[in-house]
Amino acid sequence: MKWKRYLPVEANATVLRRGFVALTAFSLVCSLSFFNAYARALPGIEQIAVSFPGVQMPPFSLLLGPSLYGFWVSALAMVPLAGYFWALHTRLSHSVYLMRRLPDRWELARRCLALPVLAALFFLGLSLALWLLDFAIYWTLTPDRFLPSSLWEALWS
């Protein structure tokens, strides 16, 4: 495959692919906590509104809670992966000396950092996309009478 040129020679691509899929699945499962919090808050707020008119839905940031932590943990897990790639070059094959002598002086950095940086950007981008999706769900599915008065108040309060 074309992306194998960005891996150290000794790296097992199958294990790395499975780890990436596992981290993605872990992050997506963690992100479901927003839906759980939202599903519990909406019926409760409708029952409370009968006795206390003017009650509002809890702020989005409170409902979001730790739902995006899985993506941040997955992105941070790419730092040791870059260290592992460097260790593969220095400890196992001692190819770091050969890599430094190549005409393309960035080959070693490319093989050690390309996939971890791209994977971290993937996790952070997916985190941003789900944050926007979660807020869109919060803003569109919550009845207007329970929403905070402004969009910014809903986001940051």
N, C-alpha and C positions, 0 to 999 in steps of 0.2 A: 504494500500500500504506500501511497505517497507520503502520508504523515509519519511513517516509520523513520524517515530520514531526520526527524526532529527528536528522536529518542537515542539514548546511549545504546551501543551495540548489544550490551548484555541485558538490557531491559526486556522484560516479558510483556509484550503488547497485550496479550489476552488478560493477564492479571490486572494490568492498568485499566483496560477497558471495563472489566467487571467492577473494579473499585470506583471508577467514574460513574457507572450506572448505579452502584449502591449508594454513593453520596448523593446523586440526583434523587433517587427514590427516598432516601432519608430526609432530604430537604423538602420534598413535596409532601411527605407525610407530616412533617412539622408544620407546614403551612396550612394544614387542615384545621389547626387549632382556632384560626380566625372564624371559620364557618361554624365551629362548635360554639364559640363565644357569642357570635351573632345570633345563631338559632336559639340560644338560651335567653338572650336579652330581649329579643323582639316580643315574644308572647308575654314575658314578664312586665314589660313596659306598658303593654296594652291593658293588662289587668290593673296596674297601679294607676293608670290614667283615669280609670273610672272614679276612684276616690280622690285623686289629686290632679285636677286639671292643670295643664301647663307643664307637666313633667316632660323631660327630654330624654332621648336615647343617650346612653353613655357615649363619650367621645370616641372617635375612630381609633385614636392612639391607644386607648384603654382596651378596646376590643381586639386590636391587632396583637397586643401583648408580645409573646415570644415566637409568634408564628414565622418570622423571617430569620430566626437564629440559626436554623439548619443551613441556610444558604451562606451565612457569614462564617459558620464553623467550617463548611466545605471549602469556602474560598481560603480561609486561613490554613486549611490542611494542605494546600498547595505549596506552602513554604517548606515544610519538611520534605515534600516530594522533590522540590528543586535540590535540596541538600542531598537527598538520596541519589538523584541523577549525578550530582557532582561526585559523590562517593563511589558510584559505579565506575566513573572515569579514573579516579585517583587510586582506589584500593584494589579493585579486581584486576583490571587489565593494564593499569599504569599507562593508559593511552592518553593521559592528559599531556604528557610531554610531546607526543606526536601531534595532538590536536593544536597545541600552541605553535607548532612549526608549519602548519598548513598555510597556504597563501591567503586564505580567507581567515583572518584572525578572529572573527566572530563566530566561527563554527562551534567552538566549545560552549560559549554562552548560549548560542541558539539551541544546541542539543540539551542543555541543562535547564533553560528557562522558558523556551517557547511554549511547550504544552502546559506547564504549571501556570504561566501567566494567562494563556488563553482560557484555561479551565476556570481560573479565578474570575476573569472577566465574564465568562459565561454564567457563573453562579451569581455574581453581583448584578448582571443584567437581568437574569431571571428573577432575582429578588425584587428589582425595581418594577419589572413587568407585573409581578404578582401583587406588589404593593398598590400599583395603579388599578389593577383588576379588583382587589379587595375594596379599595375606596369607591370604585364605581358601583360595586354591589351595595356597599353601605349607603351611598348617596341616592341610588335609584330605587332600591327596594324598601327603604325605610319610609313609612308614611310621612308626609310633609309636616304634620302637626307635631311629630316627635323629633324632627331634625333641629340641630342648632341653628341660630339665626343666620350665620354666614358660613361660607365654605371653609374659610381659614380657621374659624373657631372649631369646626368639626375636625379639621386636620390636626391642629396643634394643641388643643386644650387638653 
